[in-house]
Amino acid sequence: MEDAAELAATTVVAAARMSGGDADIVEVAGLRSFEPRVIAQWLDTLDGTVDADIPRRDPEDIVEDVAEELGLSEAVLSESRRSLERFDGDVEEFTAAELGAGAVLFAATIGQSQVDVDRLAAVAGAETEYVTSAMHSIVVSLCMALVRGDIEYEDCAWTTELLQSELTPTLGDSETGRAIAIAKAYTAGREGQYVDDQTLDVLRGD
C-alpha cells in the first residue's frame, strides 16, 4: 500500500484522541517525512469511513489553543475569532490547524504583535507555508467583503492598520496585493458605492 505510513501515522493520532489524549501531528508526520496536513486529510477520510467517534478540532479550537500557548492578548484572540467568522473563502482548501493559525497570524500582524510564525505553526500543528497561505486567503476574503458591502468599514478593527499603514507591503502574494489595492481604492473614494462581482474580477485579473 503506497500510503501505508501515512495511514499508520493517522491511526496513531486518531487512537490517541479517542483515548482522551493527543499526539503532536507535526512530530508524528516528521517521523516519516511527510507534511502534517496529510494526517489531517486522512483523519477526514477515517472519520467518514470508520464507525468510530474521532475527536476533531475546528479552526476556532485552534485559535483558542494557540492564543493560550503563545500568551497572546485578548485583542488578538478576539480579532482571530472575528476574522474566522467573516471568512468566506474555500474552507476545504486548508486544514483546521492551517486556517486557525492563519487567523491568529492575521490578527497578530494587524495588531502589530510579535509572533514567531514557525512556532505558531508548530503549536497549531501545521506547516508554516500553509499557515501563511491561509492568512493571505483571509486577507483577500475580508478585503472583498469590505468592498462588496458585506462588512462595514467602521466595523473593522483591521482597516486602518491594514489599508493605511506600512504593514501592507509586508503581506502576501500578488493576489493579496491586488485585493488590498482594491480595498484601498474603495475606502479612498467609493464609500457607499459597492463594486459588483464582474468589476472585481477585472480588477483582480481573474
N, C-alpha and C positions, 0 to 999 in steps of 0.2 A: 504494500500500500504506500503510495508516494507520500501521502501526508500523515503517516503514522506518528511521527514525532510531534507534529502539531496537535493531532487529536489526543495523543497521550498527555501532552502538557495541559491541554484544556480540561481533560477529565480530572487531573490533579487539582486544578484551580476549582473546578465545579465541586469536587468531593470536599475540599477544604471549606468552601462556603456552605455546603449542605450540612456539614457537621458543626456549624456555628463559628468556624474560624475564617481565615482568609489566607491567600497566597499572593505574594507580590508578582503581578503579571509581568512586569519588566524583568524581574530576576528570573522567573521561570522561562520566559522566552529567550533570555540571554544564554541559558544553558545549552540551547540548540541553535543559537544564532539566527532566529527569525524575529520579525517585528511583533511587539506586543499586540498590535491591532489584529493580528492573525488569531490570537486566542479569543479576543472579543468577538470576532466573526464566527469562530467555531462555537462559542457559547450560544450565539444566536441560533445556530444550526441544531445544537443539542437541545436547547430549550423548546424547539419546535418539533423534535422527533423523539425525545426520550420522555417516558412517563415519570418525571421527577420534577420537584419544585427547586429550581436552581436560583438562589437569591441573586438578584441583579441590582446594580446601581445605575440610576439615571443621572443625567448631567447635573441636576440640582443637588444630588447627593455628593457628587464630585466637588462641586463648588464649596459646599459646607466643609467637607473633609480637608480640602486644600487650604482654605482660608484659616481653618483652625491650626493645621500643621505648620503653616508658614507664619502664623501670628499676624495676619492681615487685618486692617482696620474694618470697622463696621461699614464705613462708606464704600470700601472696595467690595465687600460682601454684598451689600445692597445693590450696587451697580451691576455686579456679576449676575445676580438673580434677574434684575430688570432686563438686561441685555438678552438673556435666555428667553424670557417671556416674549420679547419683541422679535426674536429671530424667526424669520420666515423662509430661510434658505432650505437647502436639501439636508434634512436631518440625517438621512441614511448615508450621506457622504462621509460622516465621521462617527467614531465610536463615542459612547457616553463620556469616556475619560478625555478624549480629544476636545469635544465640544465644551465640556465643563471647564477644562483647563484653559481653553481659548477664551471663554467668557471672563475668567479671572485675569488672564493676561491683558485683555482689552481694558477691563476696569482699572487694573493697576497702572496701565500705561497712561490712560487719560487722567488718572488721579495723581500721576507723577510719583507713584510709589515704586521703590526699588525692589524688583523681583528677579531672581536668577531663573531664567527661562528653563534651563536644563533641570534645575532642582524642582521647579514647578511641574515640569513634565513627568519627572520620576515619581514625585509624590502622587500625581494623578494616575500614573500607570499608563503612560503614553510616550510616544516618540516626539522629540522637540519639533521636528519639521511639520508634523501633523497638527500639533498644538498651534503653531504659528499660522498654518493654513486655515485652521478653524477660526482664529481671531480675525484673519483677513475676511473670511466669509461673513462674520458677524458685522464687521465694519461696513461692508458692501450692503448687507441687508438693512442695517439701520439707516444708512445714508439714503437708500432708495425709498424706505418707508417715510423718511422725513420729507423727501421731495414729493412723494405721492399724496402726502397729507394724512397718512395713516397714524403718524405721531406728530405732536405739535413741537415746534422749536422750543417754546418756553418750558416744555415738559421734559426736556432732555438735559441731564447734568453734563453730558459729554460734548454738547455742540460747541461751546466756547473754546474748550481745550483742544478739541479735535480739529475744528474748522478754522480757528482764528489764531492758533498758537504755532510754535515751532515744532510741535510734535508731528505734524502731518508728513514732512519729508522722511520721517523715520519709519513710517508704517507702509508695509505692503508691497505688492507687486503692481503691475500696470493696471490690472482691473480695479484694484483697490484705489489706486491713484485717480483713475477716471471717475470712480464713484464719489470720492471726496471732492474732486473738482466740480462735479455736477451739483453736489450739495452746497458747495461754496457759492456757486453761481446763483443757486436758488435763494439762499439766505441773503445774498447781497442785493438782489433786486426783483425777486419773483415771489415775495411773501404773499400768500393767499391765492396765488395763481399756480395750481398744481400742474405738473407735467404728465402728459399721457404716456402710456407704455411704449407706443411707437416712437415717440420723440426720444424717450430714454434709451431705447435700443440703438438709435442712431448715434446718440451722444456717447454711448458705451462702446460703440464699434461692433455691436452684435450683428 
